[in-house]
Amino acid sequence: MHKTAIANISVPMRQIKELAASQVSQTHTVDYCGNVIYENGSLSKVLTEEGYATLDGTIPTFYYYLRDHQGNNRMVVRLNGTSWNTEQMNHYYPFGGVFEVNTETSGKQSYKYNGKELDRMHGLDWYDYGARMMDATLGRWHVVDPLAEKYYSTSPYVYCGNNPVRYIDPTGMLYTGYTVDKDGYIQKVNNEGGDKYDVLYNKDNYSSAKIKDYDTSGNKTGIQISKGILNEQAGESRNMSTKAMKGPYVDSEGHKTGKSYANHSYEVQDDKESLNLMNFLDKNTNVEWANTLMKNAQGVSINLLSTSHNGTTVEAGSYQTAKYTLNGIQIIRADHIHPTPGAIKPSDEDGDRGNAANILKHSPNAIFRILNQGKYYPYNP
């Protein structure tokens, strides 16, 4: 509820004083009933996934948003007979400040930056993100993040890690959702899943409109995964792995080439979940990934997913699994992705076959498979 006071009211310093009825010139109320919005007791609009509808009696008029990659509502259009009318056009500063393209239409609907409602009453100009309000002029929140205790290195008032070009924050809470790019690099972007699970999205297809487009299968824009696979405190801006290895490339004579590699590995406790994650990575990256299923003498199993962000090999993959096998853990299955369509055969003794032969020396019952375009192809050394 917003109240507009009459002119020339005096309020003593350091006091907050409730307006008397005689001091109010105008009252504006907004009630939210799910996706139905009432203003001053009358139906104003019905929100939809693609825009909103208004009613003139029983006749609806549908308005549609045209959004950019961040989910910002850039245009509002409606169908008028056989042609489309532009009802509103919005441009934004990085933190959501609005360019006033047309002051006559800018107030027609208030859902703008990130698709969030902009409260402009009395010049407030705050965006409502649910958990808290954001001031686009300052690029800051006015209250602390509800998850602030998990991110000691980040100000609890900062919006999107101070990088609104790269990140969005759909809920007003710090990000623990992630995106993966074509090279297998992973970054934090949102809080989808909260404390219950994480979501890994295809970076190229990620937007606020796609935040809910995920399940556990690996066949959508995002995949739901268990907490703990990705570690948000790992300390690297482009990977959430605590099991990182880096080193120089060497030539056939053992001389350093001047180039280096980085291997990032992730533990997955459930084998089925690891297979779904490999399915997602096969569809959404252009690099090799290895998925090694291992089991100890007590029958406890674990999967290790690894990549070195290379399209033809997983550098240092054997070094990562050696940390387990040197302690007596057996390799049960060794899968890896060949990202090139049709590349279903293993490489020679210096690659896939040679690596498989080495694994059989300590894990004689291990099986080997290549994942290519959604299908597994078994092979022998």
N, C-alpha and C positions, 0 to 999 in steps of 0.2 A: 504494500500500500504506500502510495506517495501522497503527501499533503503539500499544497502550495499555500504559503502564508500571505496574508494581506500586507500591504506596505507599512513601513515605519514601526515595526515591532522592536522593542528594546528588551534584550536579555542580559542580565548581570554577568560580568566576567566570571569565568570558571564555573559556569552553571549550565546544565542541560535542562531545558524547560519544555514540557509537553504543551503543545498549542491548545488553547481553548477553542471550542467550536466556533465562537465568534471571531477568532483570529484566522480561520481557514477560509480561503477563497475558492479552493478547488481540491477535490479528493479523487485520486485515480487508483483503482484497485485492479489487480491482475490475479486470477486464480488458475492454477494448473491442475487439470484432472487427467493424468496420463498424457496423451498427445492432444487433448482438447484444451483450448485456451479461452477463458472468459475475461472480458474487460468491462469493468463497472457493471457486472452481473449479466452481461449479454455475451452470447457466443461470438468470438472474434475470428478464430480460425481453427482448423484441424491440421496438425502437422503430419506429414507423410515422409517416407524415406527419401523421396525425390523433391519435396517442396512442401506445399501446404494448400489447403482449400478454404475458401470462404463461402458463406451461404447468403443468398438473397431470397429470403423466404425458404423455399425448399429447393431452390435452383443453385447448384454448386458451381463455383468458378475455380479451376485448378491452376495453380502457379508452380512453375518448375525452376529449380536451381541449376545453373551451369557452374560447375566447380572446377578448381584447378587441382594440381597434384597434392596439395596440402589440405584439401577439403574446404577451402575458402569459397564462400558463395560469391562468385564474380558477377553473375547476371541472374535476374529473375525475369522469366518470360511467361506469357500466357497465350493460348490460342484464341484468336479473334476471327471467327469464321474460318477462312482457309489460310490465313496468314498469322504469323507470330508477332506479338507486340513485346517490346522490351520495357518492362515495368521498372527495373532498377539496374544500375551498373555500379560495381564497387571496385576500387583499387586500394591497395593496402601498403603501408609502411611495414618493415620487417616484423615488428612486434604487434601489428594489428591495427595501428592507427589508420583511419579511413581518409582517403582522398575524397574530397567533396566534389564528385563529378557533376552531380545535379542535385542541388539542395532541395528541389521540389519533390524528388522521388526517393532520396536517401532514407527518409523516415518511414516509407511505406511498409517495410518489414525489417525486423531488428536482428535477424540471424545472419551473421556476417563472417568474421574471421574464424577459421576452423569450424564454421557452422555454429558458433556459439552466439548466444543472445547478448546484444550490446545494450546496456541500460544507460540511456542518455538523459534521463530525467534530471532536471536542474543542473545539467552539465557534468553529471557524474562520470559518464563514459567509461564504465567498467564492463568487462566481459564476464559472464557467469559460466564457470567451468564445472559447477557441481560441488566439488570439494571446497572451492574458494573462488574469490573474484580476482581478476587480473586487470591491472591498469596499463593500457596500451601506451599511454604517454610516457610512463616510466619504464615500461617493459619489466614490471615486477608485480609479484603478489603482495597483498597487504597483510596476510597472516602466514604463519609458517606452514611448511609442508607436513601433512599428517604422517609421512614416512621419513621425516628428517633425521631420526636417530640412526637410520641405516646409511646415511650419506654424509659423514662428518666433514668431508673435504669440499662439499658444495653448499653454498648459502641456501638456507631454507626459503628464501624469498625470490631466488632467481628463477626466471622462466626458461624452461627447456635448456638448461645448462648454458644459458646466455647465447644460444645458437638457434634462433627460430627459423633460419633458412634450412637447416638440416633436420631439425626435430619438430614434432608436434606433441602436445600434451592434452589428450582428449578428456582427462578426468580431473586435472589440477593436482595430481599426485606425481611424484618423481617416477621416471620411466624405468620399467624392468622388462618390457617387451623388447624384441630385437629384430633387426633385419640382417639378411645375408645377401651379399652381392654376388656377381657372376664368378668372382675369383675366390669365393669362400670366406671373405672377411665379414665379421659380425660386429654390429654396433647396437647400442641401447637406443630405444626410441620412445617407449611408452610404458604404462603400468598395467596393460591388459593381463588379467590373471591374478594380479595382486600377490598375496602370500600363498595362494593355492597352486598355481602353475605358471609357466612362462609360455610365450608365443613367439615363434620365429617366423618372420615374414620374408617373402621375396621382395628385395629392396626396390626393384624396378616397378613393381605393381602396388607397392604400399602407399596408402593414403588414409585419411580419416574415414573415408567412405568404405574402406576395406578392412577396418579394424576387427569386425566381427566375422570376416570371411575366413574361418579356420576350423579345423577339427583335428583329430588324431591320426588321420589316414595319410597325410602328406600330399593330398590331391588338390588342395585349395591354395589361396594366396598365402595363408599361414598354417603352421602346424603347432598344435598344443603339445608341450613337452613338460616333463617333470621338473620341479625345482631342483637345482643343484647341478644340472648338466652344464648350463652356462653360468659362469661366475662373474657377476657384475663388479666384484672388487678385484678382478685379476690384474688391474693396473695398466692395461693396454687399451688404447682408444679404439682399435679395430678388431679386437678379439677378446672373447670372454673365457679364455682358457688359462688354468693354472699349470697346465702341463705343456709349456712351450719349450722348444729347442731351436737354437739358432747356430749356424755354422757356415763356413766358406765352401763354395764349390771348388773341387780340384779336378785337374785333367787326368789322363790315363797314367801319367808319370808321378802323380801325387802332388803336383804343383798347384798352388792357389791361383784361381782364374781372376780374382778381383770381384767376383759376384758372390752373393750369399743367399742362403735359404732360411726359411722359418717354418717349423712344423708346429701346428697347434692341434692338440688332442683333447678329447672330451670323454669322460666316463659315463656310460649309460647302464643303469642297473637291470633293466628289463630287456630281454632279447627282442621281443615283438616291437617294443618302442624303438629300438635301434634300427630295425628293418623299416619301420614307417619313416623314420628320420632319414635313412638312406634313400628311400623312395622320393622324399621331398628334395633332398640335395641333388639327386640324379636329374630331377625335372628343372631345378632352379639355379644350378651352378654349371660352370664350364671347366671344372678342375676335377682331378682325381681325389676320391675319398676312400679310405680303407675302413672297414668295420671288422674288427677281430673279436670273436667270441672266445672267452677263456674261462676255465673252471679249475678250482683248487681241489685238493684231496678230500675235502669235506663236501664237495658237490656244489659249492657256492660259485655262481657264475657272474661274469661282468663283461660288458662290451666296451671296446675302446675305438672311438671314431677319430681318424686322423686325416689331416690334409697339410700339404706344403704349398698350396695355392698354385699348383703346376698342372698343366693339362695333360701331361704324359707320365707322371710318376708321383709317388708320395715319398719325398726325401725324409730320411731318418725314421721311417715307419718302423723298421726292425729294431732300432734303438729304443723307441718308445715301448714296444711290446716286451723287449728284453728286461725291462724293469720288473715285469711280472714273471716271465718264464725263468729267470735266474733264481727265483724263489720257489721253484717247483710247480708253478701254475702251468697247466696244459692249454695249448691252443686247440679248440674244437673246430672252429671254422674261420677261414680268412677270406672275406669278400673285399672287392674293391671296384670302384666305378671306372669305366672307360667312357669319358664324355663324348667322344667322337662317334656319331651314328655309324653303325655297322662294324665297329671295332670290337669284335666278340672273341678274338683269339688272344691267348696270352703272349707276352713278349718273351724273348729268348732267355738263355742262361744268365745273362747279365741283368735281367729284369724279373718278370713274373715267375718264370719257371725256376730260375736260380733261387729266388726268395722262398718259393714253395719247398724246394729241396732242402734248404737250410732249416725250415720249420719242422719238416718230417724227422730231422735228426733228434729232436727233443719231444716232439708231439706226433708220434707215428700214425695216429688215427685222424689227423686233421684233414678237412676237406677244403677245396678251393673253388671260388666262383667269381665270375666277372659279371657286374651289373651294367647293362647297356640298354638305354631306352626302355626302362621298366621291366626288363626280363633278365633272369640269371642264367649264366652259361657255365656249367662245371668244367673243370680242367684238371689235368694231372701234370706233375713236373716233367 
